[in-house]
Amino acid sequence: MPPGQRGQLPLAGWTVNLSEGRLLLIENEGDGHMRVINSHSGAKMIIDGRKITNFTGCSYLGISDQKELLAAAISALETYGSVGQIPRHYNFLAPPYSEAEQAAIEFFDTEAAVFFSAGYLFASMALQGLAPEYDVIFMDEKAHYSVCDGAATANKPVYRFKHTDPDDLARVVSANLKTGQIPLVATDGMFPTYGNLAPLDKYYEIINQHRGWMIVDESHSFGAIGERGRGAIEKFDLPRERVIGGGSMAKAFCAYGAIAVGSRLAIDAILSSPPAKGATAGMTAAAAMTAASLSYVKKHPELLARLRENTKYLKEGLLALGIDVELNDSPAATFTLGTAAEMKKVQAVLMENGICIIYSQYVGAGPEGVLRCSIFADHTKEDLDLLLNSLKHYL
């Protein structure tokens, strides 16, 4: 890899991570066995040829096998090919992309939206596109890798504040924002490992004094958080004039690609960024699936209601067992049970017995890692009880 280039290289059970000018060695997760997924992702899966009760992944609304989504993808491929070959900035756009954007405008009730190829690009697109509008970035210390990478590309001063701590944000802003400067806060809405939520309302109070901006990676909160599933920005009832949400459609919505939503000014700025111009718009099938999923979820509010019921049931069950989890709406129940070796053993034994959970060392997990259980709308009470009863043996 050329000097100074970011990326990852495999190294005998470790990953060499070249990021933000630092060399990090990260121990690879799992037991080294690459399992084969033989089905769609949901509450029930076939892994290595075995039917499994699944608590991994992010298919929170449980619609990855919905015929409407699959039919939309097939139709787009047959009609438009795999991708719109002429970039948007030359004023060409295939219908699936504009249909995804219109569906997002209607679902999220925003002024504008843009579809793009991957949620990982959101922070880079937003922070570069909005660069003329702000002076300094203030970023949660446990923000997703994509937010960190995006901040590194923005050519702006970057200051970190303590995880989900508005008091520390206020302190860092006061210490580093000069008179007349405009701040931008960059954070996840729902953090992926523990599922905790950023206190966006408190952040907004701080930056609004300076006419500041906020970008929120909603990859895990889109579809799962907020009264209508519009994400963390909806949950905290923030105006979208200077608060932009964006993220993956491959999680709760079970589609692919990504959406950013906000004011017309913000979305136009995102579209002007080098990542937006330089990257493909994404597959037509992904855009078509996104449009179909947004429309389907809007017509079926019972999906979110069922997800909330399942989340509450599993988390209350874990708390009753003495397992410490945060009782919130996030469809992720994350906890520790002993050492890393002990948690890997729990994961392995559960897998042998047909239950799949994840031992994770993902961002924010800490040095020993965690056990993470995803919760889906298509889980049954029997699925949840199976997990709870199986975990009793390790307490």
N, C-alpha and C positions, 0 to 999 in steps of 0.2 A: 504494500500500500504506500503511495507517495507520502513524503513527509508532510505533516500538518493536516492530512485528510482524515475526516471523521469516519468511523465505521467500527465493525467488530470482526475479529479473527478468532477461529476456534483454536484452542490450545489444550489438548489432553484433559478434558473435563472442566476446563475453565474457558471463560470468554475474556479476550482482551478488548477493552472498551476505550476507544480514543474519543473523548468527548470534552468539550470546553477546555481543550489544551491539557487535559489530565490523562494519565494512564492508570486505568483501574483494572484489577483482576477480579472477576465476579465468578464465583463457583456456580456451575450450571445446575439447574434444578432437576428434581426427579431422580429416578434410579438408573438412568442411562438407557432404559429400554424404550424405543420409539414405538408407541402403540398405534395401531391402525384404526381409524374411524371408518366404519362401514355403513353409516347412515347419516341422516340429517341430525342436527344438534338440538336437543331438547331434554325433557325430563326422562325420556327413555331413549337409549342409544344402543347401537351395536358397535362394540369395540373389540378388536381382535377376534371377531366372529361370535362374541358373547353378548347377550342382551344385558344391559347395565341400567341401573337406576342412577341417573346422572345429576350431579350437583357441581359441575364444572362448566366453564365457558360463560357466556354473557347473553344468551338468548332469552332475556328476561320475560318477554311477552309470549314466548312459546309458540311462534307462528312460522318457524322456518320451513315447515312442510305445507303451508297453505297454498292451495292450487292457484289462487289469484296471483300470488307473487311469482310462482314458477311460470305460469302462462304468460305473464307480462314480460318476463325475461326472454322466453323463447320467441315471442312475437317480435321483440325489439331486435334480437339477433337476426332473425329471418328477414326482417324488413330493412334494417339499417346497417347490418354488419356489426362487427365487434366494437368499433369505436368510430366516433366522428373525426375524420382525419384532418379536417381544416380547423385550425384553432379559432376559438371564440373572438379573439382580439382582431381577427380579420373579418368579423361580422358574418360568421357562418355558425349555425347551431342546429343540430338534429333535434327533432321533437322530444325524444325521451328526456333530454336535459332540461328543457323549458317546462315540461310536464312535472318533473321532479321538483323544480323550483316553485312552480305554482302550487303544487300540493303542500310544500313546506310553508309557503306564505299563509295558506288557509289553515293548516294544522296549528302552526305556532302563532298565528294572528299577528304577523309582522309586516312591515312595509316592504321588505325585500328579502331575497334569499339567493344563494348560489350553491349549485351542486359541483363537487369536485371529487377527485379520484380516491382520496384516503384521508381519514381523520388526522393522521399524523402531520399533515400539511397545514392544518388550521392555524396553529400559532405562528408559524413562519409567514403564512400569507397575511394574517391580520397584523402582526407586529411590523412587518415590512411595509404593507400597504398603508397603514395608519401612521407611519413614521412622521409625516409632516404635522400631525395633530398633537403630538405629545413630546416630552423631553426626557423623561426618566421612567424606567421600568421597575416596579416593585413586585417581587415574585415570591410565592409561598415556597419555603425551603424544601417541601416534599412534592412540588409540582411534577407532573408527568414528564418523562424524558422529552416528549415532543415540545412541551412548553419551554423547557430549558434550551433545547436546540433552537427553537424559534427566537428566544431572547438573544442567543449568541449571534444570530444573523442580522439583528436589527440595527447594529452600530449605534447603540444607546447605552448610557450607564445602567447597570443592573444591580439592584440591592435586594437581598433576600430578607424575609421576615419569618418569625417563628410560625410553625405549622398551625393554620386556622386560628391565629391569635390577632384579633383586631387591635388590641392595645399595643402589641409590638409593631404592627403595621403603622399605627399612628406615630410611634416613637421613631421608626426608621424614616418615615416621610418627613417628620419635623427636623430630623438631623441632616437630611440629605437633599431635600427639595429647596432650591433657591427661589428667591422672590420672583414671581412672574412665570416660573416654570409650571408645566402641566404634567401631572403624574399619570401613569397607566399601571393598573394592577393586573397581573396575570396569574390565574389560578385554575385548578380543576373545580367543577361544580360538585360532583361526587367523586371522591378519591377512590381509585380502582381497587386497592388492596383491602382496606378496612370498610369502605363504603361510607365513611364519614363525610359530612357536607361542610363546605366552606360557608362561613357566616357572611354571605354576600351583602346583606342589608347593612351590616356594620362597616364593611369595607366601603360601601357606596357613600355612607355618611362622611367618611374621612376624605375620600377623593372628590366628592361633590363640592367641597369648600374651595377646591382649586379648578373646578370645571374639568375634572379628570375623566379618564376612560377606564373601562374594565373589559378584558377578554376572558371568557369562561369556557374552558374545555368541557363540553357537555356530553362527551362520548358515552359515559356510563349513566348520566342523568337524563338524557333525551329518552322519552318514552316511559321512564320509570319514576321520575320525581316530578312533583308539582300536581296540582289538582287535576289537570287534564293531561299530565304526562309531557308537558312542554319544557321540563327541565328545572334546574335549580334557580334560574332567573325568574321563572314563573313562581316557584315556591316562595321566594322572598319578595315577590311583587315589585320588581324593579322596572323602571322605564327603560326602553331599549334604544333611546336616542344615542347614548354613549356607552351602552353595555351590549357587547356582542357575544352571542353564544354560537358555538360550532363544535362539530365532532362527528364521530363515526355513525353510519347507519347500519353497521354490521353487528350491533349489540342488541338492544331491546327490540329494534325494528326488524331484525333478522334479514336485512337486505345487504347492500354493499355500497361502497362509496361514502361520501360525507356531505353534510349540509352546514352552511353558516347562515344565521338569520340575524337581522337587525335593521337599522335605518338604511334608507337608500344611500346616504352619504357613506356609511360604513361599508356596505356591500360593494359600492363602486370603488372604494379605496382598496378593498381586498382584491377585486378583479384587476386592479392596476399593478399588483405586486408581481415581482419576477417569478415566484413559484406558481402563481396562477397562470401567467403567460407561458412559462416554460414547461409546465407539466401537462400531460394529456388530460382532457376533461373526464376521463374514466370510461369504462365500458358502457355501451348503450344498455346492455342488460342490467347493469347495476343501477343506472338511473331509472330504468323502467320499474325495477323491483322497489326502489325507494319510493317512487310515486304511488305504486300499488299498495305498499305497506302503510304509508302515511294515510292514504284514503281508507284502507281497511281498519286501521286502529281507530281512526276518528269515528267510524261507524260502529265500532264495537267497544264501548267504554267498559264493558264487563271484563275485558282482559286486564285492564289496570286494577279494577276492583278485586279481581281474583288474585292478582299478584300481591296486592296489599294484604289481603287475608292470609295468604301463604307466608308472607314475610313476617307478619305479626305472630302467626302460629309457631313457626319454627324458632324465632328468636325468643319468644316467651318460653318455649320448651327447653331451649338451651339454658336460659337463665334459671329455670326450675332445676336443672341438673347441676347448677353451680358453675356453668361455663359463662365467662364474662363476655358479653357482646353488647353493642350499642343498640338500644331499642328505638330504631328510627325507620323511615320508609325505604331505605336503601336495600335492594334485593341481594345483599351480600352479608353473610354471617361469618365473621372472621375472628379467630381466637388462637391461643397457644395451649398446648398440652405437653408440658415438659420441654425437653431439649429438641434440637433439630433431628437427631437420630431417632428419638422416640416418636416425633410427629411423622417422620418418613415411614416408620413402622406402622403407625395407625393408618396412614394412607394405603400402604401395601396390603394390610390385612383386610381393610374394607373393600379394596378392589378385588381381592380373592373371593370375597363374599358378595360380589355383584353390586357394590356401591362405589361410585367414583367421586372423590373429593380431591382437592388440590393442596399439596404442600407447596408453598410459594415463598420465594425470596424477592418478590417484585418490589417496585418502588414503595418505600415506607414500611416494609415488613420488619425491618430490624435484622440484626446479625443472626439470630436463631431461626428466622423465618416464621411462618404462620400456617395454619390450616384455614382454607377459604372454602366456604360452601355457597354456591350461587343458588338463588331461588327463582323459580320460573312460574308463570301463570298456569302452565300445563302440569305442574306437580299436583298429585292428589294428596289427600290427607294420609293415605296409606304410605305414600312415598316419604312424606315428612316423618311419620311415626317410625318407619323403618330406619331412617338415619338416627333419630333420637334414641331409639332402643339399642341400636348398635354402638353408639357412643358411650352408653352407660358402662360398658365393659372396661373403659379406659379411665374411669374416674375413681 
